[in-house]
Amino acid sequence: MPSDKFAHALSIPRDRLPTMYDLPSEDPEEPGLPDEFHYFQPQLLRETFCPPGYDPDRYFVAMDLNLYYDVQHTNRYKRPDWFAVLDHTRFYEERDLRLSYVIWQEQVAPYLVVELLSPGTEKEDLGQMRRDPDGTPGKWEVYERYLQVPYYVVFSRYTDELHYFVLEGGRYQEHFPKDGRLWLKEAQLGLGLWTGRYDRFEQRRWLRFFEANGEWVPTPMERERQSQQQTAQERQRAEQERQRAEQERQRAERLAAKLRALGIDPE
């Protein structure tokens, strides 16, 4: 997203704004860590988000990372289950791993945000509750109005319901692709539901990215397995070729022996 969208942040001297190092990366008062699904599903998204037009150092993905969005209220943040930023440095100020994502320093908003529904968060995730009881903007308002995130996706592990929201005219509009899969033009990747077993975890429906040819982007483990299978096939073909060559040599030797027995020089 264009950096001038956050130009209002520049009205405050940079040295007076808190940095990533000043803002907490987690809240000790928040209940418990995410459940297993909230670990595996974002990890699958991370492993398959490989936009072909971008160098790996020019996009950033995060899971369960604090996203600080309001320069006027620097302690306010949201913590998306997963988000991606396009055409932006993978590292904080080109050298460090991030503790948080601070929008008035980064100056680039997320391109895609994914939220995984949990009991008690449905209304906020789906925009049915725009503000928290204390008046703090809810996720929907932050993603739509403050950050203008182009794509917002909500997935329920309980019902396998998938909601695609696309920013159009400054407002989110829900999209219903015929094949149930959403194409992300700028990333040259698509997003949809895949049924399979991931990292030895149960066979179920998972949210993952696919390529322009419709094939699912392989995970590193799948790529390694494919490479091993290809190597094994090549070795098998080489062994079959060696055996055929040996059989041909033996056949030629038998033929030569028969010719010599008849007094014919096989040479």
Secondary structure, 3 states (H helix, E strand, C coil): CCHHHHHHHHHCCHHHCCCCCCCCCCCCCCCCCCCCHHHHHHHHHHHHCCCCCCCHHHEEEECCCCEECCCCCCCCEECCCEEEEECCCCCECCCECCCCEEHHHHCCCCCEEEEECCCCCHHHHCCCCCECCCCCECHHHHHHHHCCCCEEEEECCCCCCEEEEEEECCEEEEECCCCCCEEECCCCEEEEEEEEECCCCCEEEEEEEECCCCCECCCHHHHHHHHHHHHHHHHHHHHHHHHHHHHHHHHHHHHHHHHHHCCCCCC
